[in-house]
Amino acid sequence: MRKIVDTTLISDCLNKLTTVGNKTKWNYSSHLNDFFTWVWENNRKSFAVAGIPQPELPAIKYTLKRRKIVSGDVQFEIVEEVKRISYHINPKIYLGIKWLCTYPKVRPHEMLTLKEGDINLYTGHLIFPNPKENKWKEVPLIQEDIETLNTFPLSMPDMFFPRHTGGIKGTKANQPFGEKYFYKWWIAACNNLGIQGVDLYGGTKHSTVNKLKRKYSAEEIQRRGTGPP
């Protein structure tokens, strides 16, 4: 029987990927499976006549690593330590990490790509035009953050909000933060406090969501997108 694609070759290709984990391989397999399913669905009649079955890529097993989370009090201590060690250097280091705790709908990558023009102080929202969900996402700001943002000078809309001031050796003014910059300062604060094994994602987004689950339903958390009032 004819095939759209030889799934054995794809399986061999995925298994030969040694620089990525099984979760990433699963993502690749899922995207390929969606593509070939789309091809088959759009040619269902002609493929059926030709005896071509719908392809099904091999399953890839993986186990997600459980991230360590912290209580609200410990999270607050870490964020305050980030403020103590970084605010005089660049307040946006602290604000970026604080916002990851306050607005759990925002992922670290999205925060790093936030631009000045994506901050709407008139309506009080952070706007993410290209999030993982592939649609516009508006996150309402709390009043405290709106007041803080109003203290910053106006900047060009295409400039990244999380950007360097040039006050640290090896950085240039107005250069956007690197991929692991928030993580670096988070870990530095954790080390100062003697807290081990809590990464940025687990200590911010996951810890906040866990805290909110005690007060709100999953639907309410998704709808709100922010921490408790």
MODELLER restraints for C-alpha pairs under 7 A, 6 or more apart:
rsr = mdl.restraints
at = mdl.atoms
rsr.add(forms.Gaussian(group=physical.xy_distance, feature=features.Distance(at['CA:1:A'], at['CA:51:A']), mean=6.45, stdev=0.5))
rsr.add(forms.Gaussian(group=physical.xy_distance, feature=features.Distance(at['CA:1:A'], at['CA:52:A']), mean=6.58, stdev=0.5))
rsr.add(forms.Gaussian(group=physical.xy_distance, feature=features.Distance(at['CA:2:A'], at['CA:51:A']), mean=6.73, stdev=0.5))
rsr.add(forms.Gaussian(group=physical.xy_distance, feature=features.Distance(at['CA:2:A'], at['CA:52:A']), mean=5.27, stdev=0.5))
rsr.add(forms.Gaussian(group=physical.xy_distance, feature=features.Distance(at['CA:3:A'], at['CA:52:A']), mean=5.36, stdev=0.5))
rsr.add(forms.Gaussian(group=physical.xy_distance, feature=features.Distance(at['CA:3:A'], at['CA:53:A']), mean=6.47, stdev=0.5))
rsr.add(forms.Gaussian(group=physical.xy_distance, feature=features.Distance(at['CA:4:A'], at['CA:52:A']), mean=6.84, stdev=0.5))
rsr.add(forms.Gaussian(group=physical.xy_distance, feature=features.Distance(at['CA:4:A'], at['CA:55:A']), mean=6.77, stdev=0.5))
rsr.add(forms.Gaussian(group=physical.xy_distance, feature=features.Distance(at['CA:5:A'], at['CA:55:A']), mean=6.97, stdev=0.5))
rsr.add(forms.Gaussian(group=physical.xy_distance, feature=features.Distance(at['CA:7:A'], at['CA:57:A']), mean=5.70, stdev=0.5))
rsr.add(forms.Gaussian(group=physical.xy_distance, feature=features.Distance(at['CA:11:A'], at['CA:58:A']), mean=6.45, stdev=0.5))
rsr.add(forms.Gaussian(group=physical.xy_distance, feature=features.Distance(at['CA:14:A'], at['CA:25:A']), mean=6.31, stdev=0.5))
rsr.add(forms.Gaussian(group=physical.xy_distance, feature=features.Distance(at['CA:22:A'], at['CA:60:A']), mean=6.94, stdev=0.5))
rsr.add(forms.Gaussian(group=physical.xy_distance, feature=features.Distance(at['CA:22:A'], at['CA:61:A']), mean=6.89, stdev=0.5))
rsr.add(forms.Gaussian(group=physical.xy_distance, feature=features.Distance(at['CA:22:A'], at['CA:62:A']), mean=5.41, stdev=0.5))
rsr.add(forms.Gaussian(group=physical.xy_distance, feature=features.Distance(at['CA:23:A'], at['CA:62:A']), mean=5.80, stdev=0.5))
rsr.add(forms.Gaussian(group=physical.xy_distance, feature=features.Distance(at['CA:26:A'], at['CA:60:A']), mean=5.54, stdev=0.5))
rsr.add(forms.Gaussian(group=physical.xy_distance, feature=features.Distance(at['CA:29:A'], at['CA:57:A']), mean=6.79, stdev=0.5))
rsr.add(forms.Gaussian(group=physical.xy_distance, feature=features.Distance(at['CA:33:A'], at['CA:56:A']), mean=6.62, stdev=0.5))
rsr.add(forms.Gaussian(group=physical.xy_distance, feature=features.Distance(at['CA:33:A'], at['CA:57:A']), mean=6.01, stdev=0.5))
rsr.add(forms.Gaussian(group=physical.xy_distance, feature=features.Distance(at['CA:36:A'], at['CA:55:A']), mean=6.74, stdev=0.5))
rsr.add(forms.Gaussian(group=physical.xy_distance, feature=features.Distance(at['CA:37:A'], at['CA:54:A']), mean=6.83, stdev=0.5))
rsr.add(forms.Gaussian(group=physical.xy_distance, feature=features.Distance(at['CA:40:A'], at['CA:54:A']), mean=6.01, stdev=0.5))
rsr.add(forms.Gaussian(group=physical.xy_distance, feature=features.Distance(at['CA:67:A'], at['CA:202:A']), mean=5.33, stdev=0.5))
rsr.add(forms.Gaussian(group=physical.xy_distance, feature=features.Distance(at['CA:68:A'], at['CA:197:A']), mean=6.72, stdev=0.5))
rsr.add(forms.Gaussian(group=physical.xy_distance, feature=features.Distance(at['CA:68:A'], at['CA:198:A']), mean=5.44, stdev=0.5))
rsr.add(forms.Gaussian(group=physical.xy_distance, feature=features.Distance(at['CA:68:A'], at['CA:202:A']), mean=5.77, stdev=0.5))
rsr.add(forms.Gaussian(group=physical.xy_distance, feature=features.Distance(at['CA:69:A'], at['CA:198:A']), mean=6.51, stdev=0.5))
rsr.add(forms.Gaussian(group=physical.xy_distance, feature=features.Distance(at['CA:69:A'], at['CA:202:A']), mean=5.21, stdev=0.5))
rsr.add(forms.Gaussian(group=physical.xy_distance, feature=features.Distance(at['CA:69:A'], at['CA:203:A']), mean=5.30, stdev=0.5))
rsr.add(forms.Gaussian(group=physical.xy_distance, feature=features.Distance(at['CA:69:A'], at['CA:206:A']), mean=6.50, stdev=0.5))
rsr.add(forms.Gaussian(group=physical.xy_distance, feature=features.Distance(at['CA:69:A'], at['CA:207:A']), mean=4.98, stdev=0.5))
rsr.add(forms.Gaussian(group=physical.xy_distance, feature=features.Distance(at['CA:70:A'], at['CA:203:A']), mean=6.02, stdev=0.5))
rsr.add(forms.Gaussian(group=physical.xy_distance, feature=features.Distance(at['CA:70:A'], at['CA:207:A']), mean=5.65, stdev=0.5))
rsr.add(forms.Gaussian(group=physical.xy_distance, feature=features.Distance(at['CA:71:A'], at['CA:207:A']), mean=6.74, stdev=0.5))
rsr.add(forms.Gaussian(group=physical.xy_distance, feature=features.Distance(at['CA:72:A'], at['CA:211:A']), mean=6.76, stdev=0.5))
rsr.add(forms.Gaussian(group=physical.xy_distance, feature=features.Distance(at['CA:75:A'], at['CA:203:A']), mean=6.61, stdev=0.5))
rsr.add(forms.Gaussian(group=physical.xy_distance, feature=features.Distance(at['CA:78:A'], at['CA:189:A']), mean=5.94, stdev=0.5))
rsr.add(forms.Gaussian(group=physical.xy_distance, feature=features.Distance(at['CA:78:A'], at['CA:190:A']), mean=6.13, stdev=0.5))
rsr.add(forms.Gaussian(group=physical.xy_distance, feature=features.Distance(at['CA:79:A'], at['CA:98:A']), mean=6.29, stdev=0.5))
rsr.add(forms.Gaussian(group=physical.xy_distance, feature=features.Distance(at['CA:81:A'], at['CA:189:A']), mean=5.45, stdev=0.5))
rsr.add(forms.Gaussian(group=physical.xy_distance, feature=features.Distance(at['CA:82:A'], at['CA:94:A']), mean=5.89, stdev=0.5))
rsr.add(forms.Gaussian(group=physical.xy_distance, feature=features.Distance(at['CA:82:A'], at['CA:185:A']), mean=6.55, stdev=0.5))
rsr.add(forms.Gaussian(group=physical.xy_distance, feature=features.Distance(at['CA:82:A'], at['CA:186:A']), mean=6.55, stdev=0.5))
rsr.add(forms.Gaussian(group=physical.xy_distance, feature=features.Distance(at['CA:82:A'], at['CA:189:A']), mean=5.39, stdev=0.5))
rsr.add(forms.Gaussian(group=physical.xy_distance, feature=features.Distance(at['CA:83:A'], at['CA:94:A']), mean=5.19, stdev=0.5))
rsr.add(forms.Gaussian(group=physical.xy_distance, feature=features.Distance(at['CA:86:A'], at['CA:93:A']), mean=6.60, stdev=0.5))
rsr.add(forms.Gaussian(group=physical.xy_distance, feature=features.Distance(at['CA:86:A'], at['CA:94:A']), mean=6.67, stdev=0.5))
rsr.add(forms.Gaussian(group=physical.xy_distance, feature=features.Distance(at['CA:87:A'], at['CA:94:A']), mean=6.27, stdev=0.5))
rsr.add(forms.Gaussian(group=physical.xy_distance, feature=features.Distance(at['CA:89:A'], at['CA:167:A']), mean=6.42, stdev=0.5))
rsr.add(forms.Gaussian(group=physical.xy_distance, feature=features.Distance(at['CA:90:A'], at['CA:165:A']), mean=6.63, stdev=0.5))
rsr.add(forms.Gaussian(group=physical.xy_distance, feature=features.Distance(at['CA:92:A'], at['CA:162:A']), mean=5.86, stdev=0.5))
rsr.add(forms.Gaussian(group=physical.xy_distance, feature=features.Distance(at['CA:93:A'], at['CA:182:A']), mean=6.60, stdev=0.5))
rsr.add(forms.Gaussian(group=physical.xy_distance, feature=features.Distance(at['CA:96:A'], at['CA:111:A']), mean=6.73, stdev=0.5))
rsr.add(forms.Gaussian(group=physical.xy_distance, feature=features.Distance(at['CA:97:A'], at['CA:182:A']), mean=6.52, stdev=0.5))
rsr.add(forms.Gaussian(group=physical.xy_distance, feature=features.Distance(at['CA:100:A'], at['CA:106:A']), mean=6.32, stdev=0.5))
rsr.add(forms.Gaussian(group=physical.xy_distance, feature=features.Distance(at['CA:100:A'], at['CA:108:A']), mean=6.89, stdev=0.5))
rsr.add(forms.Gaussian(group=physical.xy_distance, feature=features.Distance(at['CA:100:A'], at['CA:204:A']), mean=5.69, stdev=0.5))
rsr.add(forms.Gaussian(group=physical.xy_distance, feature=features.Distance(at['CA:100:A'], at['CA:205:A']), mean=6.14, stdev=0.5))
rsr.add(forms.Gaussian(group=physical.xy_distance, feature=features.Distance(at['CA:101:A'], at['CA:204:A']), mean=4.46, stdev=0.5))
rsr.add(forms.Gaussian(group=physical.xy_distance, feature=features.Distance(at['CA:101:A'], at['CA:205:A']), mean=5.68, stdev=0.5))
rsr.add(forms.Gaussian(group=physical.xy_distance, feature=features.Distance(at['CA:101:A'], at['CA:208:A']), mean=6.01, stdev=0.5))
rsr.add(forms.Gaussian(group=physical.xy_distance, feature=features.Distance(at['CA:102:A'], at['CA:226:A']), mean=5.57, stdev=0.5))
rsr.add(forms.Gaussian(group=physical.xy_distance, feature=features.Distance(at['CA:102:A'], at['CA:227:A']), mean=5.02, stdev=0.5))
rsr.add(forms.Gaussian(group=physical.xy_distance, feature=features.Distance(at['CA:103:A'], at['CA:225:A']), mean=5.63, stdev=0.5))
rsr.add(forms.Gaussian(group=physical.xy_distance, feature=features.Distance(at['CA:103:A'], at['CA:226:A']), mean=4.30, stdev=0.5))
rsr.add(forms.Gaussian(group=physical.xy_distance, feature=features.Distance(at['CA:103:A'], at['CA:227:A']), mean=6.19, stdev=0.5))
rsr.add(forms.Gaussian(group=physical.xy_distance, feature=features.Distance(at['CA:104:A'], at['CA:205:A']), mean=4.69, stdev=0.5))
rsr.add(forms.Gaussian(group=physical.xy_distance, feature=features.Distance(at['CA:104:A'], at['CA:208:A']), mean=6.62, stdev=0.5))
rsr.add(forms.Gaussian(group=physical.xy_distance, feature=features.Distance(at['CA:104:A'], at['CA:209:A']), mean=6.68, stdev=0.5))
rsr.add(forms.Gaussian(group=physical.xy_distance, feature=features.Distance(at['CA:104:A'], at['CA:225:A']), mean=6.06, stdev=0.5))
rsr.add(forms.Gaussian(group=physical.xy_distance, feature=features.Distance(at['CA:104:A'], at['CA:226:A']), mean=6.28, stdev=0.5))
rsr.add(forms.Gaussian(group=physical.xy_distance, feature=features.Distance(at['CA:105:A'], at['CA:225:A']), mean=5.19, stdev=0.5))
rsr.add(forms.Gaussian(group=physical.xy_distance, feature=features.Distance(at['CA:110:A'], at['CA:131:A']), mean=6.68, stdev=0.5))
rsr.add(forms.Gaussian(group=physical.xy_distance, feature=features.Distance(at['CA:112:A'], at['CA:162:A']), mean=6.02, stdev=0.5))
rsr.add(forms.Gaussian(group=physical.xy_distance, feature=features.Distance(at['CA:112:A'], at['CA:177:A']), mean=6.66, stdev=0.5))
rsr.add(forms.Gaussian(group=physical.xy_distance, feature=features.Distance(at['CA:113:A'], at['CA:160:A']), mean=6.51, stdev=0.5))
rsr.add(forms.Gaussian(group=physical.xy_distance, feature=features.Distance(at['CA:114:A'], at['CA:160:A']), mean=5.89, stdev=0.5))
rsr.add(forms.Gaussian(group=physical.xy_distance, feature=features.Distance(at['CA:114:A'], at['CA:161:A']), mean=5.81, stdev=0.5))
rsr.add(forms.Gaussian(group=physical.xy_distance, feature=features.Distance(at['CA:115:A'], at['CA:157:A']), mean=6.51, stdev=0.5))
rsr.add(forms.Gaussian(group=physical.xy_distance, feature=features.Distance(at['CA:115:A'], at['CA:158:A']), mean=6.01, stdev=0.5))
rsr.add(forms.Gaussian(group=physical.xy_distance, feature=features.Distance(at['CA:115:A'], at['CA:159:A']), mean=5.56, stdev=0.5))
rsr.add(forms.Gaussian(group=physical.xy_distance, feature=features.Distance(at['CA:115:A'], at['CA:160:A']), mean=4.14, stdev=0.5))
rsr.add(forms.Gaussian(group=physical.xy_distance, feature=features.Distance(at['CA:115:A'], at['CA:161:A']), mean=4.93, stdev=0.5))
rsr.add(forms.Gaussian(group=physical.xy_distance, feature=features.Distance(at['CA:116:A'], at['CA:155:A']), mean=6.68, stdev=0.5))
rsr.add(forms.Gaussian(group=physical.xy_distance, feature=features.Distance(at['CA:116:A'], at['CA:156:A']), mean=6.74, stdev=0.5))
rsr.add(forms.Gaussian(group=physical.xy_distance, feature=features.Distance(at['CA:116:A'], at['CA:157:A']), mean=4.70, stdev=0.5))
rsr.add(forms.Gaussian(group=physical.xy_distance, feature=features.Distance(at['CA:116:A'], at['CA:158:A']), mean=6.38, stdev=0.5))
rsr.add(forms.Gaussian(group=physical.xy_distance, feature=features.Distance(at['CA:116:A'], at['CA:159:A']), mean=5.78, stdev=0.5))
rsr.add(forms.Gaussian(group=physical.xy_distance, feature=features.Distance(at['CA:116:A'], at['CA:160:A']), mean=5.97, stdev=0.5))
rsr.add(forms.Gaussian(group=physical.xy_distance, feature=features.Distance(at['CA:116:A'], at['CA:161:A']), mean=5.20, stdev=0.5))
rsr.add(forms.Gaussian(group=physical.xy_distance, feature=features.Distance(at['CA:117:A'], at['CA:157:A']), mean=3.93, stdev=0.5))
rsr.add(forms.Gaussian(group=physical.xy_distance, feature=features.Distance(at['CA:117:A'], at['CA:158:A']), mean=6.27, stdev=0.5))
rsr.add(forms.Gaussian(group=physical.xy_distance, feature=features.Distance(at['CA:118:A'], at['CA:126:A']), mean=5.93, stdev=0.5))
rsr.add(forms.Gaussian(group=physical.xy_distance, feature=features.Distance(at['CA:118:A'], at['CA:127:A']), mean=4.88, stdev=0.5))
rsr.add(forms.Gaussian(group=physical.xy_distance, feature=features.Distance(at['CA:118:A'], at['CA:128:A']), mean=6.70, stdev=0.5))
rsr.add(forms.Gaussian(group=physical.xy_distance, feature=features.Distance(at['CA:119:A'], at['CA:125:A']), mean=6.14, stdev=0.5))
rsr.add(forms.Gaussian(group=physical.xy_distance, feature=features.Distance(at['CA:119:A'], at['CA:126:A']), mean=4.82, stdev=0.5))
rsr.add(forms.Gaussian(group=physical.xy_distance, feature=features.Distance(at['CA:119:A'], at['CA:127:A']), mean=6.26, stdev=0.5))
rsr.add(forms.Gaussian(group=physical.xy_distance, feature=features.Distance(at['CA:120:A'], at['CA:126:A']), mean=6.29, stdev=0.5))
rsr.add(forms.Gaussian(group=physical.xy_distance, feature=features.Distance(at['CA:121:A'], at['CA:146:A']), mean=6.60, stdev=0.5))
rsr.add(forms.Gaussian(group=physical.xy_distance, feature=features.Distance(at['CA:124:A'], at['CA:140:A']), mean=5.88, stdev=0.5))
rsr.add(forms.Gaussian(group=physical.xy_distance, feature=features.Distance(at['CA:124:A'], at['CA:141:A']), mean=5.36, stdev=0.5))
rsr.add(forms.Gaussian(group=physical.xy_distance, feature=features.Distance(at['CA:124:A'], at['CA:146:A']), mean=6.66, stdev=0.5))
rsr.add(forms.Gaussian(group=physical.xy_distance, feature=features.Distance(at['CA:125:A'], at['CA:138:A']), mean=6.03, stdev=0.5))
rsr.add(forms.Gaussian(group=physical.xy_distance, feature=features.Distance(at['CA:125:A'], at['CA:139:A']), mean=5.32, stdev=0.5))
rsr.add(forms.Gaussian(group=physical.xy_distance, feature=features.Distance(at['CA:125:A'], at['CA:140:A']), mean=4.43, stdev=0.5))
rsr.add(forms.Gaussian(group=physical.xy_distance, feature=features.Distance(at['CA:125:A'], at['CA:141:A']), mean=5.32, stdev=0.5))
rsr.add(forms.Gaussian(group=physical.xy_distance, feature=features.Distance(at['CA:126:A'], at['CA:138:A']), mean=5.69, stdev=0.5))
rsr.add(forms.Gaussian(group=physical.xy_distance, feature=features.Distance(at['CA:126:A'], at['CA:139:A']), mean=5.08, stdev=0.5))
rsr.add(forms.Gaussian(group=physical.xy_distance, feature=features.Distance(at['CA:126:A'], at['CA:140:A']), mean=6.46, stdev=0.5))
rsr.add(forms.Gaussian(group=physical.xy_distance, feature=features.Distance(at['CA:126:A'], at['CA:141:A']), mean=6.86, stdev=0.5))
rsr.add(forms.Gaussian(group=physical.xy_distance, feature=features.Distance(at['CA:127:A'], at['CA:137:A']), mean=5.82, stdev=0.5))
rsr.add(forms.Gaussian(group=physical.xy_distance, feature=features.Distance(at['CA:127:A'], at['CA:138:A']), mean=4.65, stdev=0.5))
rsr.add(forms.Gaussian(group=physical.xy_distance, feature=features.Distance(at['CA:127:A'], at['CA:139:A']), mean=6.46, stdev=0.5))
rsr.add(forms.Gaussian(group=physical.xy_distance, feature=features.Distance(at['CA:128:A'], at['CA:136:A']), mean=5.92, stdev=0.5))
rsr.add(forms.Gaussian(group=physical.xy_distance, feature=features.Distance(at['CA:128:A'], at['CA:137:A']), mean=5.20, stdev=0.5))
rsr.add(forms.Gaussian(group=physical.xy_distance, feature=features.Distance(at['CA:128:A'], at['CA:138:A']), mean=6.48, stdev=0.5))
rsr.add(forms.Gaussian(group=physical.xy_distance, feature=features.Distance(at['CA:129:A'], at['CA:135:A']), mean=6.62, stdev=0.5))
rsr.add(forms.Gaussian(group=physical.xy_distance, feature=features.Distance(at['CA:129:A'], at['CA:136:A']), mean=4.69, stdev=0.5))
rsr.add(forms.Gaussian(group=physical.xy_distance, feature=features.Distance(at['CA:129:A'], at['CA:137:A']), mean=6.51, stdev=0.5))
rsr.add(forms.Gaussian(group=physical.xy_distance, feature=features.Distance(at['CA:130:A'], at['CA:136:A']), mean=6.56, stdev=0.5))
rsr.add(forms.Gaussian(group=physical.xy_distance, feature=features.Distance(at['CA:139:A'], at['CA:225:A']), mean=6.38, stdev=0.5))
rsr.add(forms.Gaussian(group=physical.xy_distance, feature=features.Distance(at['CA:160:A'], at['CA:176:A']), mean=5.96, stdev=0.5))
rsr.add(forms.Gaussian(group=physical.xy_distance, feature=features.Distance(at['CA:162:A'], at['CA:176:A']), mean=6.00, stdev=0.5))
rsr.add(forms.Gaussian(group=physical.xy_distance, feature=features.Distance(at['CA:162:A'], at['CA:177:A']), mean=5.89, stdev=0.5))
rsr.add(forms.Gaussian(group=physical.xy_distance, feature=features.Distance(at['CA:163:A'], at['CA:174:A']), mean=5.29, stdev=0.5))
rsr.add(forms.Gaussian(group=physical.xy_distance, feature=features.Distance(at['CA:163:A'], at['CA:175:A']), mean=5.34, stdev=0.5))
rsr.add(forms.Gaussian(group=physical.xy_distance, feature=features.Distance(at['CA:163:A'], at['CA:176:A']), mean=4.09, stdev=0.5))
rsr.add(forms.Gaussian(group=physical.xy_distance, feature=features.Distance(at['CA:163:A'], at['CA:177:A']), mean=5.17, stdev=0.5))
rsr.add(forms.Gaussian(group=physical.xy_distance, feature=features.Distance(at['CA:164:A'], at['CA:171:A']), mean=6.64, stdev=0.5))
rsr.add(forms.Gaussian(group=physical.xy_distance, feature=features.Distance(at['CA:164:A'], at['CA:172:A']), mean=6.36, stdev=0.5))
rsr.add(forms.Gaussian(group=physical.xy_distance, feature=features.Distance(at['CA:164:A'], at['CA:173:A']), mean=5.12, stdev=0.5))
rsr.add(forms.Gaussian(group=physical.xy_distance, feature=features.Distance(at['CA:164:A'], at['CA:174:A']), mean=5.21, stdev=0.5))
rsr.add(forms.Gaussian(group=physical.xy_distance, feature=features.Distance(at['CA:164:A'], at['CA:175:A']), mean=5.37, stdev=0.5))
rsr.add(forms.Gaussian(group=physical.xy_distance, feature=features.Distance(at['CA:164:A'], at['CA:176:A']), mean=6.21, stdev=0.5))
rsr.add(forms.Gaussian(group=physical.xy_distance, feature=features.Distance(at['CA:164:A'], at['CA:177:A']), mean=6.46, stdev=0.5))
rsr.add(forms.Gaussian(group=physical.xy_distance, feature=features.Distance(at['CA:165:A'], at['CA:172:A']), mean=6.86, stdev=0.5))
rsr.add(forms.Gaussian(group=physical.xy_distance, feature=features.Distance(at['CA:165:A'], at['CA:173:A']), mean=4.35, stdev=0.5))
rsr.add(forms.Gaussian(group=physical.xy_distance, feature=features.Distance(at['CA:165:A'], at['CA:174:A']), mean=6.03, stdev=0.5))
rsr.add(forms.Gaussian(group=physical.xy_distance, feature=features.Distance(at['CA:166:A'], at['CA:172:A']), mean=4.51, stdev=0.5))
rsr.add(forms.Gaussian(group=physical.xy_distance, feature=features.Distance(at['CA:166:A'], at['CA:173:A']), mean=4.05, stdev=0.5))
rsr.add(forms.Gaussian(group=physical.xy_distance, feature=features.Distance(at['CA:183:A'], at['CA:200:A']), mean=5.53, stdev=0.5))
rsr.add(forms.Gaussian(group=physical.xy_distance, feature=features.Distance(at['CA:186:A'], at['CA:200:A']), mean=6.27, stdev=0.5))
rsr.add(forms.Gaussian(group=physical.xy_distance, feature=features.Distance(at['CA:190:A'], at['CA:196:A']), mean=6.68, stdev=0.5))
rsr.add(forms.Gaussian(group=physical.xy_distance, feature=features.Distance(at['CA:212:A'], at['CA:221:A']), mean=6.97, stdev=0.5))
